Amino acid sequence: NNSKDCFNHRLNKLISGMEDLLFYTITEGKEMIPVPQFISALRSTGLLTSDPRLSDCMRQLRQSIRESAGNVMMDQKLFRKCVGANILLLTQAFRRKFIIPDFEEFASNIDQLYYITQRQEGGYVADYIPQLAKFSPDLWGVSLCTVDGQRHSVGDTKIPFCLQSCVKPLEYAIAVHEVGTEHVHRYVGKEPSGLKFNQLSLDEEDKPHNPMVNAGAIVISSLLKVSKAERFDYVMEYLKKIAGNEYVGFSNATFQSEKETGDRNFAIGYYLKEKKCFPENADMIAALDFYFQLCSIEVTCDSGSVMAATLANGGICPITGERVLSAEAVRNTLSLMHSCGMYDFSGQFAFHVGLPAKSGVSGAVLLVVPNVMGVLCWSPPLDRVGNSVRGIHFCQELVSLFNFHNYDNLRHFAKKLDPRRQSLDDRNKSVVNLMFAAYSGDVSALRRFALSAMDMGEKDYDSRTALHVASAEGHVEAVIFLTETCKVNPHVKDRWGNTPLDDASQFGRDRVISVLTEYQRMYPKQSGFQSDSEDQRKL
């Protein structure tokens, strides 16, 4: 029992230290900041205040605002109260440990691509049913969600539209997750067909070519083991989990219209039945009905981007942390999206964009950047093969700017931006602030820099450390903190060949000279840094 108490005490001490570290990282050394400044700092990392992982934090904040008369300031006490359950997530966010560290700059680049693509004219809005024809050709939205749950949306991202063919990879992934790869591919192939998506055609084994053509999707809709009555609700609940419980709806009008104008799909259904493509005892009409229902499921760009991000994250929803799909189901799905997802343009898309994607006749493009993010673009005007004109253009622009193409060499392809790398500007800004704290002898600011896990031996453009600056200015307390607590190397020479002791001697800082002389005697020439845990204890 004693060892358990000891462990809990150490854990609480560690968490308390992390909370202090995080607080001073956010406030940049101040003792308190206005709550809106905290919210704005949070948004700059890419996290939304509506993120389900932050629900406790936001509830505590709202309660504090309700209980307070004037402007609410966030001090350490309120901060600890709010972030308790979210300390690891927020530490990752504010220490820039998410997949895209500088999210503000990345979001700004996405906005630029959005406006460049908005100028694309041409294409026609699908009009074979009135529910699709009613959408304005000017609608254009892009939403993205990273594997860490960083979110950004621009344009018409809150308007619901039907998934149409974008549901096919999701239906396939659910089927593989439920009944296994082998069972699914007993009935459906894996090859691109080279034909139109609604062709009456099977491969040489008399199976639909792949799950991304109508024939393949109709067969897969008959494979789920649940009863006919429960099938739709079951898949809807699944899709809601994939979307992190964000908006997933159903357009009954679209469903009825699809059935009324679905002669080609009925022809495919009867052809599949004749060729014995369905499992034994499968009801072909029920399978078609279910297929029409799936195509009539609605999402927004916002919720669709979370679906894409769940695929990018190996089947774990980034904003809930729940494993929804197996790793195998996701891998198979992405492979088929890459080779067959973009109708007759799939080969061209794989060549130019090099990422798994699926388009739908509603104008949606579901794009996955594996291990990075999911994107949903939506613009109703389509090109001659049925892909969104703006959607395709946006995807091409995205891989022109960033090294997201599957075969971009990350080491030698230097012309493209890599948003996964940390910017040098952040480091430079921190070094300037560190040097200023040393120059003014501000020990509390130096302590905060050390708490935020900064390397206290960082050098400026003259190769001077904070110890050089504090020694030259004669700030004894700062020198003691940098030597005894931070273990900064006293033997480092600046660009003029001077050590901190040389600087102290040059300016006649006697007390600093005695501290440094003693410290240099104990500090070996080959650096012997203390462990982090010892440093933290002294802080």
C-alpha positions as CSV (number, residue, x, y, z in Angstrom):
1,N,0.0,0.0,0.0
2,N,2.9,2.4,0.8
3,S,4.5,1.8,-2.6
4,K,1.1,2.6,-4.2
5,D,0.9,5.8,-2.2
6,C,4.4,6.7,-3.2
7,F,3.7,6.0,-6.9
8,N,0.5,8.2,-6.7
9,H,2.5,11.0,-4.9
10,R,5.2,10.9,-7.7
11,L,2.5,10.8,-10.4
12,N,0.7,13.8,-8.9
13,K,4.0,15.7,-8.6
14,L,4.8,14.9,-12.2
15,I,1.3,16.1,-13.4
16,S,1.6,19.2,-11.3
17,G,5.0,20.0,-12.9
18,M,3.5,19.4,-16.4
19,E,0.7,21.8,-15.6
20,D,3.1,24.5,-14.5
21,L,5.3,23.9,-17.6
22,L,2.2,24.2,-19.8
23,F,0.8,27.3,-18.1
24,Y,4.0,29.3,-18.6
25,T,4.4,28.0,-22.1
26,I,0.9,29.4,-23.0
27,T,1.2,32.7,-21.0
28,E,4.8,33.3,-22.2
29,G,5.9,33.9,-18.7
30,K,3.0,36.0,-17.3
31,E,1.2,35.0,-14.1
32,M,-2.2,35.4,-15.7
33,I,-3.9,36.0,-19.1
34,P,-7.5,36.7,-20.2
35,V,-9.5,33.6,-20.9
36,P,-10.2,34.7,-24.6
37,Q,-6.4,34.7,-25.0
38,F,-6.2,31.1,-23.8
39,I,-9.1,30.2,-26.3
40,S,-7.3,31.9,-29.1
41,A,-4.0,30.2,-28.2
42,L,-5.9,26.9,-28.2
43,R,-7.4,27.5,-31.7
44,S,-4.0,28.4,-33.1
45,T,-2.9,24.8,-32.4
46,G,-5.7,23.5,-34.6
47,L,-7.9,22.3,-31.7
48,L,-11.6,23.4,-31.7
49,T,-13.4,24.3,-28.4
50,S,-16.1,21.8,-29.6
51,D,-13.5,18.9,-29.6
52,P,-15.1,16.1,-27.5
53,R,-11.7,15.5,-25.9
54,L,-11.8,19.0,-24.4
55,S,-15.4,18.8,-23.1
56,D,-14.4,18.8,-19.4
57,C,-12.0,21.7,-19.9
58,M,-14.6,23.8,-21.7
59,R,-17.3,23.0,-19.2
60,Q,-15.1,24.2,-16.3
61,L,-14.2,27.4,-18.2
62,R,-17.8,28.2,-19.0
63,Q,-18.7,27.6,-15.3
64,S,-15.9,30.0,-14.2
65,I,-17.1,32.7,-16.7
66,R,-20.7,32.3,-15.4
67,E,-19.6,32.7,-11.7
68,S,-17.5,35.7,-12.4
69,A,-18.9,39.3,-12.8
70,G,-16.2,40.9,-15.0
71,N,-13.5,39.7,-17.3
72,V,-12.2,36.3,-16.3
73,M,-8.4,36.0,-16.0
74,M,-6.8,32.6,-16.2
75,D,-4.3,32.1,-13.4
76,Q,-2.6,28.9,-12.4
77,K,-5.4,27.9,-10.1
78,L,-8.1,28.2,-12.8
79,F,-5.8,26.6,-15.3
80,R,-5.2,23.6,-13.2
81,K,-8.9,23.2,-12.5
82,C,-9.7,23.3,-16.3
83,V,-6.9,21.3,-17.8
84,G,-6.7,18.4,-15.3
85,A,-8.1,15.7,-17.5
86,N,-6.6,17.1,-20.7
87,I,-3.0,17.7,-19.6
88,L,-1.3,15.3,-22.1
89,L,-3.4,16.5,-25.1
90,L,-2.8,20.2,-24.3
91,T,0.9,19.6,-23.6
92,Q,1.2,18.0,-27.0
93,A,-0.7,20.9,-28.7
94,F,1.2,23.8,-27.1
95,R,4.6,22.2,-27.3
96,R,4.0,21.8,-31.0
97,K,4.2,18.0,-30.9
98,F,1.1,17.5,-33.2
99,I,1.6,16.1,-36.8
100,I,1.5,19.7,-38.1
101,P,3.4,21.9,-35.6
102,D,2.7,25.3,-37.2
103,F,-1.0,24.9,-37.9
104,E,-1.7,28.6,-38.4
105,E,0.7,28.8,-41.4
106,F,-0.6,25.5,-42.8
107,A,-4.2,26.7,-42.5
108,S,-3.3,29.9,-44.3
109,N,-1.8,27.9,-47.1
110,I,-4.9,25.8,-47.4
111,D,-7.0,29.0,-47.6
112,Q,-4.8,30.3,-50.5
113,L,-5.3,27.0,-52.3
114,Y,-9.1,27.3,-51.7
115,Y,-9.3,30.7,-53.3
116,I,-7.1,29.8,-56.2
117,T,-9.3,26.8,-56.9
118,Q,-12.5,28.8,-56.4
119,R,-11.7,30.6,-59.7
120,Q,-12.0,27.3,-61.6
121,E,-15.0,27.5,-64.0
122,G,-16.7,24.8,-66.0
123,G,-18.4,21.5,-65.3
124,Y,-22.1,20.6,-64.9
125,V,-24.2,19.9,-61.8
126,A,-25.6,16.4,-61.9
127,D,-29.3,16.7,-62.8
128,Y,-30.5,13.1,-63.1
129,I,-32.5,13.6,-59.9
130,P,-33.9,16.9,-58.7
131,Q,-32.2,16.7,-55.3
132,L,-28.8,17.0,-56.9
133,A,-29.8,19.6,-59.6
134,K,-31.0,22.1,-56.9
135,F,-27.4,22.8,-55.6
136,S,-25.8,26.0,-56.8
137,P,-22.6,25.6,-59.0
138,D,-21.0,28.3,-56.8
139,L,-20.9,26.2,-53.6
140,W,-17.4,25.3,-52.6
141,G,-16.1,24.0,-49.3
142,V,-12.9,22.4,-47.9
143,S,-12.5,20.9,-44.5
144,L,-9.6,19.0,-43.1
145,C,-8.9,17.1,-39.9
146,T,-5.4,15.8,-39.0
147,V,-4.7,12.5,-37.2
148,D,-4.3,14.6,-34.0
149,G,-7.7,16.2,-34.4
150,Q,-6.5,19.6,-35.7
151,R,-9.3,21.1,-37.7
152,H,-9.6,23.7,-40.4
153,S,-12.6,24.6,-42.6
154,V,-13.0,27.2,-45.3
155,G,-16.1,28.0,-47.5
156,D,-19.4,26.2,-47.5
157,T,-18.6,23.5,-45.0
158,K,-21.8,23.3,-43.0
159,I,-24.2,22.5,-45.8
160,P,-25.4,18.8,-45.8
161,F,-25.0,16.9,-49.1
162,C,-25.3,13.2,-50.0
163,L,-22.2,11.0,-49.9
164,Q,-23.3,9.1,-53.1
165,S,-20.3,7.1,-54.3
166,C,-18.1,8.4,-51.4
167,V,-20.0,5.9,-49.2
168,K,-18.4,3.0,-51.2
169,P,-15.0,2.9,-49.4
170,L,-16.8,3.3,-46.0
171,E,-19.2,0.5,-46.8
172,Y,-16.3,-1.7,-47.9
173,A,-14.3,-0.9,-44.8
174,I,-17.2,-1.8,-42.5
175,A,-17.8,-5.1,-44.4
176,V,-14.1,-6.1,-44.1
177,H,-14.1,-5.1,-40.4
178,E,-17.2,-7.2,-39.8
179,V,-16.8,-10.3,-42.0
180,G,-13.1,-10.3,-43.0
181,T,-11.1,-9.7,-46.2
182,E,-11.3,-13.2,-47.4
183,H,-15.1,-13.4,-47.2
184,V,-15.6,-10.0,-48.9
185,H,-13.2,-10.8,-51.8
186,R,-14.9,-14.2,-52.4
187,Y,-17.6,-12.1,-54.0
188,V,-15.8,-8.9,-55.3
189,G,-12.4,-8.4,-57.1
190,K,-9.6,-5.9,-56.4
191,E,-8.7,-4.7,-60.0
192,P,-9.6,-1.4,-61.7
193,S,-12.2,-2.2,-64.4
194,G,-11.0,0.3,-67.0
195,L,-14.8,0.8,-67.7
196,K,-17.5,3.2,-66.6
197,F,-18.5,2.9,-63.0
198,N,-22.1,1.7,-63.9
199,Q,-21.1,-0.7,-66.7
200,L,-22.8,-4.1,-66.9
201,S,-19.5,-6.0,-66.7
202,L,-17.8,-8.6,-64.6
203,D,-14.2,-9.8,-64.4
204,E,-13.0,-13.2,-65.8
205,E,-14.1,-14.9,-62.6
206,D,-17.6,-13.5,-63.0
207,K,-17.2,-11.2,-60.0
208,P,-17.6,-7.4,-59.9
209,H,-14.1,-5.8,-60.6
210,N,-13.8,-3.9,-57.3
211,P,-15.9,-2.4,-54.5
212,M,-15.7,1.1,-56.0
213,V,-17.9,0.4,-59.0
214,N,-21.7,0.1,-58.6
215,A,-21.8,-3.7,-59.2
216,G,-19.2,-4.2,-56.4
217,A,-20.9,-1.9,-54.0
218,I,-24.3,-3.6,-54.6
219,V,-22.8,-7.0,-53.9
220,I,-21.1,-5.7,-50.7
221,S,-24.4,-4.3,-49.5
222,S,-25.7,-7.9,-49.3
223,L,-22.7,-9.2,-47.2
224,L,-23.4,-7.6,-43.8
225,K,-24.7,-10.2,-41.4
226,V,-27.3,-8.0,-39.7
227,S,-31.0,-8.4,-40.5
228,K,-32.6,-6.3,-43.2
229,A,-34.6,-4.3,-40.7
230,E,-31.5,-3.4,-38.6
231,R,-29.0,-3.0,-41.5
232,F,-29.4,0.7,-42.2
233,D,-29.4,1.8,-38.5
234,Y,-26.4,-0.4,-37.9
235,V,-24.4,1.3,-40.7
236,M,-25.6,4.8,-39.7
237,E,-24.3,4.2,-36.2
238,Y,-21.0,3.0,-37.6
239,L,-20.6,6.1,-39.9
240,K,-21.4,8.4,-36.9
241,K,-18.5,6.7,-35.0
242,I,-16.2,7.1,-38.0
243,A,-17.3,10.8,-38.1
244,G,-16.6,11.3,-34.4
245,N,-20.3,11.7,-33.7
246,E,-20.5,14.8,-36.0
247,Y,-23.3,15.3,-38.5
248,V,-24.5,12.2,-40.4
249,G,-28.0,12.5,-41.8
250,F,-30.3,10.8,-44.4
251,S,-32.1,12.4,-47.4
252,N,-35.3,10.4,-47.9
253,A,-36.2,12.4,-51.0
254,T,-32.8,11.5,-52.6
255,F,-33.4,7.8,-51.7
256,Q,-36.9,7.8,-53.4
257,S,-35.5,9.6,-56.5
258,E,-32.6,7.2,-56.7
259,K,-35.0,4.2,-56.7
260,E,-37.3,5.8,-59.3
261,T,-34.4,6.6,-61.7
262,G,-32.3,3.6,-60.9
263,D,-33.0,1.5,-64.0
264,R,-29.3,1.0,-64.7
265,N,-28.7,-0.2,-61.2
266,F,-31.7,-2.6,-61.3
267,A,-30.2,-3.9,-64.6
268,I,-26.9,-4.5,-62.8
269,G,-28.7,-6.2,-59.9
270,Y,-30.5,-8.7,-62.2
271,Y,-27.3,-9.3,-64.1
272,L,-25.4,-10.0,-60.8
273,K,-28.3,-12.3,-59.8
274,E,-28.2,-14.2,-63.1
275,K,-24.4,-14.7,-62.7
276,K,-24.9,-15.9,-59.1
277,C,-22.7,-13.1,-57.7
278,F,-24.7,-12.7,-54.4
279,P,-24.3,-15.0,-51.4
280,E,-26.8,-17.8,-51.1
281,N,-30.3,-16.7,-49.9
282,A,-29.4,-13.0,-50.5
283,D,-32.3,-10.8,-51.5
284,M,-31.2,-8.8,-54.5
285,I,-34.0,-6.2,-54.3
286,A,-33.2,-5.7,-50.6
287,A,-29.5,-5.3,-51.5
288,L,-30.4,-2.6,-54.1
289,D,-32.7,-0.8,-51.7
290,F,-29.9,-0.8,-49.1
291,Y,-27.4,0.5,-51.7
292,F,-29.7,3.4,-52.6
293,Q,-30.1,4.2,-48.9
294,L,-26.4,4.3,-48.4
295,C,-25.9,6.7,-51.3
296,S,-28.5,9.0,-49.8
297,I,-26.7,9.4,-46.4
298,E,-25.8,13.0,-45.8
299,V,-22.6,14.6,-44.3
300,T,-21.1,18.1,-44.3
301,C,-17.5,18.9,-45.3
302,D,-16.8,19.2,-41.5
303,S,-18.1,15.7,-40.6
304,G,-16.8,14.1,-43.8
305,S,-13.2,15.4,-43.1
306,V,-13.3,13.4,-39.7
307,M,-14.4,10.3,-41.6
308,A,-11.4,10.8,-44.0
309,A,-9.1,11.4,-40.9
310,T,-10.3,8.1,-39.3
311,L,-9.0,6.4,-42.5
312,A,-5.8,8.4,-42.3
313,N,-5.4,7.4,-38.7
314,G,-5.6,3.6,-39.3
315,G,-9.2,3.3,-38.1
316,I,-9.0,5.3,-34.9
317,C,-11.2,8.4,-34.9
318,P,-8.9,11.3,-34.1
319,I,-11.4,13.4,-32.1
320,T,-12.8,10.5,-29.9
321,G,-9.8,8.2,-29.7
322,E,-12.1,5.2,-30.4
323,R,-10.9,2.4,-32.7
324,V,-13.8,2.1,-35.2
325,L,-12.2,0.1,-38.0
326,S,-9.5,-2.6,-38.0
327,A,-6.1,-1.7,-39.4
328,E,-6.5,-4.4,-42.0
329,A,-9.9,-2.9,-43.2
330,V,-8.3,0.6,-43.5
331,R,-5.2,-0.6,-45.4
332,N,-7.4,-2.5,-47.9
333,T,-9.7,0.4,-48.3
334,L,-6.9,2.9,-49.0
335,S,-5.3,0.5,-51.5
336,L,-8.5,0.3,-53.5
337,M,-9.2,4.0,-53.2
338,H,-5.7,4.6,-54.6
339,S,-6.3,2.4,-57.6
340,C,-10.0,2.6,-58.3
341,G,-11.5,5.6,-56.4
342,M,-11.8,8.3,-59.0
343,Y,-13.9,6.7,-61.8
344,D,-12.2,6.7,-65.2
345,F,-9.7,9.2,-63.9
346,S,-8.2,6.9,-61.2
347,G,-4.9,6.2,-63.1
348,Q,-4.4,9.9,-63.8
349,F,-5.2,10.8,-60.2
350,A,-2.8,8.2,-58.8
351,F,-0.1,9.5,-61.2
352,H,-0.6,13.3,-60.5
353,V,-1.8,13.3,-56.9
354,G,-0.6,9.9,-55.6
355,L,-3.1,9.7,-52.7
356,P,-6.1,7.5,-51.9
357,A,-9.4,9.4,-52.8
358,K,-13.0,8.7,-53.6
359,S,-15.4,11.0,-55.5
360,G,-19.1,11.1,-55.7
361,V,-21.7,12.6,-58.1
362,S,-22.8,15.1,-55.5
363,G,-19.4,16.9,-56.1
364,A,-17.6,15.5,-53.0
365,V,-14.0,14.3,-53.0
366,L,-12.9,12.3,-49.9
367,L,-9.1,12.6,-49.8
368,V,-6.8,10.7,-47.4
369,V,-3.1,11.7,-46.7
370,P,-2.2,8.5,-44.7
371,N,-0.8,9.2,-41.2
372,V,-1.3,13.0,-41.7
373,M,-4.9,14.0,-42.3
374,G,-8.2,13.6,-44.1
375,V,-9.8,16.2,-46.4
376,L,-13.3,16.6,-47.7
377,C,-13.8,18.9,-50.7
378,W,-17.2,19.7,-52.1
379,S,-18.2,21.6,-55.2
380,P,-21.2,20.3,-57.3
381,P,-20.0,21.0,-60.9
382,L,-18.6,17.8,-62.4
383,D,-16.3,17.0,-65.3
384,R,-17.2,14.5,-68.1
385,V,-16.2,11.5,-66.0
386,G,-18.2,12.6,-62.9
387,N,-15.5,14.1,-60.7
388,S,-15.8,17.5,-59.1
389,V,-13.9,20.0,-61.2
390,R,-12.8,22.1,-58.2
391,G,-12.2,19.0,-56.0
392,I,-9.7,17.5,-58.5
393,H,-8.0,20.9,-59.0
394,F,-7.6,21.4,-55.2
395,C,-6.1,17.9,-54.8
396,Q,-3.6,18.7,-57.6
397,E,-2.7,22.1,-56.0
398,L,-2.3,20.5,-52.6
399,V,0.4,18.0,-53.7
400,S,2.1,20.7,-55.8
401,L,2.6,22.8,-52.7
402,F,3.2,20.1,-50.1
403,N,5.2,16.9,-50.3
404,F,2.1,14.7,-49.7
405,H,2.4,12.7,-53.0
406,N,2.9,9.0,-52.1
407,Y,6.2,9.0,-54.0
408,D,7.6,12.4,-53.1
409,N,11.0,11.7,-51.7
410,L,11.0,13.4,-48.3
411,R,14.8,13.6,-48.1
412,H,15.7,14.9,-51.5
413,F,12.6,16.7,-52.8
414,A,13.4,20.1,-51.2
415,K,11.2,22.3,-53.4
416,K,8.0,21.4,-51.7
417,L,6.8,22.4,-48.2
418,D,6.7,19.8,-45.5
419,P,4.1,21.0,-42.9
420,R,5.2,18.2,-40.6
421,R,8.6,19.9,-39.9
422,Q,9.0,22.5,-37.1
423,S,9.7,26.0,-38.3
424,L,13.1,27.6,-37.5
425,D,11.3,30.9,-36.7
426,D,9.9,29.5,-33.5
427,R,13.3,28.5,-32.3
428,N,14.8,31.9,-33.2
429,K,12.0,33.7,-31.3
430,S,12.6,31.6,-28.2
431,V,16.4,32.2,-28.3
432,V,15.8,36.0,-28.5
433,N,13.4,35.9,-25.5
434,L,15.9,33.7,-23.6
435,M,18.8,36.2,-24.3
436,F,16.6,39.1,-23.2
437,A,15.7,37.4,-19.9
438,A,19.5,36.8,-19.3
439,Y,20.3,40.4,-20.2
440,S,17.8,41.8,-17.8
441,G,18.6,39.3,-15.0
442,D,15.0,38.0,-14.9
443,V,15.5,34.7,-13.0
444,S,11.7,34.0,-12.9
445,A,11.5,34.2,-16.7
446,L,14.6,32.0,-17.0
447,R,12.9,29.5,-14.6
448,R,9.8,29.4,-16.9
449,F,12.0,28.8,-20.0
450,A,13.6,25.9,-18.2
451,L,10.2,24.6,-17.2
452,S,9.0,24.7,-20.8
453,A,11.8,22.2,-21.6
454,M,13.8,24.7,-23.6
455,D,17.5,24.0,-24.1
456,M,19.1,26.6,-21.8
457,G,22.4,26.2,-23.6
458,E,21.0,27.6,-26.9
459,K,23.2,30.0,-28.8
460,D,22.4,33.2,-30.6
461,Y,23.8,34.4,-34.0
462,D,27.1,35.4,-32.2
463,S,27.3,31.8,-30.7
464,R,26.7,33.4,-27.2
465,T,24.7,31.5,-24.6
466,A,22.4,33.0,-21.9
467,L,25.3,32.4,-19.5
468,H,27.6,34.7,-21.6
469,V,24.9,37.5,-21.5
470,A,24.1,37.2,-17.8
471,S,27.9,37.1,-17.0
472,A,28.7,40.2,-19.0
473,E,25.8,42.1,-17.3
474,G,26.8,41.0,-13.8
475,H,23.5,39.3,-12.9
476,V,24.8,36.9,-10.1
477,E,21.4,35.2,-9.4
478,A,20.9,34.5,-13.1
479,V,24.4,33.1,-13.4
480,I,23.8,30.9,-10.3
481,F,20.5,29.6,-11.8
482,L,22.0,28.9,-15.2
483,T,25.0,27.1,-13.7
484,E,23.7,25.2,-10.6
485,T,20.2,24.4,-11.8
486,C,20.4,24.3,-15.6
487,K,24.0,23.0,-15.9
488,V,24.8,25.3,-18.8
489,N,28.3,24.5,-20.3
490,P,30.7,27.3,-19.1
491,H,33.4,26.3,-21.6
492,V,31.4,27.4,-24.7
493,K,33.2,30.1,-26.8
494,D,31.4,32.8,-28.7
495,R,32.4,33.9,-32.2
496,W,35.2,36.1,-30.7
497,G,36.6,33.1,-28.8
498,N,35.3,34.3,-25.3
499,T,33.9,32.1,-22.6
500,P,31.3,33.5,-20.1
501,L,34.2,33.9,-17.6
502,D,36.2,36.0,-20.1
503,D,33.1,38.2,-20.5
504,A,32.7,38.6,-16.7
505,S,36.5,39.5,-16.4
506,Q,36.3,42.0,-19.3
507,F,33.5,43.9,-17.5
508,G,34.9,43.5,-14.0
509,R,32.0,41.5,-12.6
510,D,33.9,40.2,-9.5
511,R,31.0,38.2,-7.8
512,V,30.2,36.5,-11.2
513,I,33.9,35.7,-11.7
514,S,34.1,33.8,-8.3
515,V,30.8,31.8,-9.1
516,L,32.1,30.9,-12.6
517,T,35.6,30.0,-11.5
518,E,34.2,27.6,-8.9
519,Y,31.7,26.2,-11.4
520,Q,34.3,25.7,-14.1
521,R,36.5,23.8,-11.7
522,M,33.7,21.3,-11.0
523,Y,32.3,21.1,-14.6
524,P,34.3,18.7,-16.9
525,K,35.4,19.9,-20.3
526,Q,33.5,17.0,-21.9
527,S,29.9,18.0,-21.0
528,G,28.4,16.1,-18.1
529,F,24.7,17.1,-18.1
530,Q,22.5,16.2,-15.3
531,S,19.4,14.1,-16.0
532,D,16.1,15.9,-16.5
533,S,14.6,14.5,-13.3
534,E,17.4,16.0,-11.2
535,D,17.0,19.4,-13.0
536,Q,13.3,19.4,-12.5
537,R,13.8,18.7,-8.7
538,K,16.0,21.8,-8.4
539,L,13.5,23.9,-10.2
